[in-house]
Amino acid sequence: MTVVRNVLGHTLDLLGEAIVSGRYPPGGAVPPEPMLCEEYGVSRTVVREAVKSLVAKGLVSTGPKVGTRVLPSANWNWFDPTVVAWQSKVGMTREFLRDLQELRRVLEPAAVKMAAERASAADLAEIEDAFGGMKRAVEEGGDYVTHDLRFHLGLLRAGHNRMFEQMGKALGALLRVAVEISTSKDNGPASSLHLHRAVLDAIIARDSQAAERASLALIDGARADMDGVLASRRKLPSVAVPPQRLQAATPARGRRASPRPLARGTR
């Protein structure tokens, strides 16, 4: 049974990525079952189940005589983490990132405000631990991105609103790109630590208004970085590869040098 699920999941990913990438464009037809079976080396049952999943996610529609047709992207369920993952893998568009940025600015400060009112001791310990990982990565080198993501997703969970937590899964791709952009800037991670600390301290103090303000300051800083990259037409970071790691800060004339990211793929 596990093998069947793995085959189905792999086939669904291949079809989903083909649609999101434009290989099967909106309004066009997905190849018929026999062709898909031959291309992907799977049974008709697997293809049919994969297509059912695509219908549920809003990517395609099916009907007699018309077959399976790709729907416009406006119909796709962008709160489905799988759809976001497919878009991330085939390449983020600037329009997609702007939509996510706007969603984040509305969602995250509200969630942080709730976190200041509802966070449990376990929630605070998890966010504090994530911040500690960020700080160690800045000072000693390592994986800053993963800890930063833990910090922000922990904020969304600490609000104890199931809808916000589900939206956090969709926002994960944007958060990863935003953190990667910050990490690629000279002294970017180090300069944002105090902004993260301000959010956490306000939540610990149960000051919901201060937490909301601190969250907005943090998000607006990340948005400015993102807008600069979008305006420059530079290539956006990919979330399909492991996050880049920071080098350990080294003493220089009595001061610690700013951490710089290692080349992608460096361990």
N, C-alpha and C positions, 0 to 999 in steps of 0.2 A: 504493500500500500504506500509506503514511504517513497519507493521508487516512482510509482505512478504520480504521486503529488509533485515530486521533483521534476519529472518530465513535463507535467502540466504547467508548473510554475515557469520553467525555462521557456516553454513554447509561448506562454502568455507574455513574458518579457520581450521575446523576439518580435511578436506581433505588435505589442504596444509601442516599442521603440520604432518599429517601421512606420507606424501611423504618426507618432509624434514628430519624427524626423522629416515627414513629408514624402516618404517613399510611396505610401498610399495616401494621396492628398484628399482633403475634404471634398465631398461630393462624388468622389471616385469609388470604384468597387474594389473590395478586397478579393484576391484571387479565389476561385472556387475550392471547395474542400480537397478534391483530388490533387490539385496543384500544391496546396499548402502541405498536405500529407507528404508529398514527394520532396518538397523543398526542405521541410524540417525533420523528415524521417520519423514521423509519428503516425499514430492511428487516427481514424476519423473521429473516434470518441474523444481523443485529446483535443483535436482541433475544435470540435463542437463545444466542449467545455470552456476552452480558451475564449471562443467567440462569445459565449454566454457571459463570461466575466467582463469582456470589453463592452458588451451591451449595458451591463450593470454600472459600469464606470462612465457611461455616456459617450464613448468614443465611436461606436458604430450602431447602426440599426439593421435589422434583418426583416425580410418579408418575402412572401411568395413571388416568384417571377423577377424580383429585383435583386435578390441575393443579399449580400452583406455590403453595406455602403458606409463610408466614413462620414461622420457628422462634423460640422464646424467646431472649431476649438472652444467656442463659447458654450457648447453643450457639455464639454468634458468636465468631470468632477475634479476640480482643482484642489479640493480638500482631501482627496484620496492620496495618501503618501506614495502609493505606487505610481500614480500618474505624475506626481512631482518628481519622483526618482527617475522615471523615463525621460522627462524633459531635462533633468540635470545631466543625465548620461549622454544624451545626444547633443546637448549644448544649450546653455541658458540664452534666451533672447533678452534684449534690453527692455522690451515691453513687459516681459514676464517678470523681470527683476523689479521694474518700477511698480507693477501691481503689488508685488509682495512687500516692497518697501512701504507703500501706503497702508497695506493691511497691518504690517508690524507696528506702525506708529499709532494706529488706532487701538490695536489689541494689547500690546505689551504693557504700556503704562497703566491701562485699566487692570490687567492681571496683577501687576506689581502692587497697585493700590489695594487690591483684594488680599494679596499675600501679606501685606503689613497688618491686615486685620485677622487673617485666618491661619497663617503659617504655624505648623506644629514645630516642636523641638526637633523632630527628625528632619523636617523640611529645612530648617535653618542649618542643621548640621551638614546636610548634603550640599547646600549652596556654599557654606563656609569651606567645606572640603574642596569644592570645585575652584573657589577663589584661591585657596592655598596652592592648588596645582598650577593655576595661571601664574601666581607669584613665583613659584619655584622655576617654572619654565623660563620666565624673564631673567631670573637671577642666575640660574644654573644651566639653562638650555633644556630643550625637550619639546614635548608636544603641547604647545599652548592652545592650539585650535580645539582639540577635544575637550579640554577643561573649560574653555570659554563656552562651548556649546552646552556642556553640562550645567554651567551657571545659568544660562538663559532659559533652558528648558526646565531647570529646577524652579525658576521664578514662576513659570506658567503653571507648573504642578502645584506650587505652594498656594496658589489662589483657590484651590479646591473647587474649580468649576470645570466640569467634564467637557463642556463645549470648547472652552479655551484650551484645554489640554489637547483635544483633538486637532484644533487649529495649529497648535504648536508643531504637530508632525508635518503639516504643510509648510510652516515657516522654517523648518530645519534646513532646507536647501538654501534659503536666503541667508540665514544666520551663518551657515558655513562659508558662503561666498563673502559676506561682510567681514567675517573674522579673518579669512585668508587675505583680503585686501588690506586690512589693518596690519596684519602680520608682515606683509610685504613692504610696508613703509618703514623707513628708518625710525627707530624708537617708538613705533606705533603701539605695540603691546604695552610697553612700559608707561607710555603717556596716558593710556586708558585705564590703568589699574585703579587710580584714585576715583574715577567715575564709577567703576564697578563697586568699589568699596563704599561709595556714598549711597548707592542703591541698597546694598546689604545692610549698612548701618541704620538706614531709615526704617527698613523692615524690622530689624531687631528692636528698634526703639518703638515700634508700633505706630510710627508717624506716617500715616497713609498719604498725606499731602506732600510731604518731603520725598517720600518714595516715588510718587508719581513724577514730581519735578526732576528728580535725579535720573529716573528712567528716560524721560524725554531728552535730557541733556546727553545721555549716552547714545540714544538712538539717533539724534540729530547729528552728532559727531560722526557716527558710522555712515549716515546717509550722505554727509558731505564728502566723505572719502569715496563712497560708491558713485556719486554724481560726477566726481572728478574723473574716475576711471571711465564711466560711460561717455563723458564729453570728449575724452582723449581718444576714444575708439580703440584703446588698448584691449588686448585679449583678456577675457574674463577668466578667473581661476576656475579650474574644473573640480567638481566634487566627485568625479569618478576615479580619482587617484588618492592615495593616502595624503593626509595633510602635511604641509611642510613643517619642519621642526626648527626651533630657535637654537642658535649657537649659545654656548655659555658666555656670559659677560666676562671680559678679561680686564684686569687692571691696566690703566693707561695714565701715566703721570699722576698717580695718586687717586685717579677717579676710575669708576667702572665704565667701560665702553658700552655703547648702546648695543643691545642684542640685534643680530641680523639673521634673517632666515637662511637656512642651508638650501642648497639646490634641491629641487623636488626629487623625492625618492631617496634622499640621504637618510640613513638611519644612524 
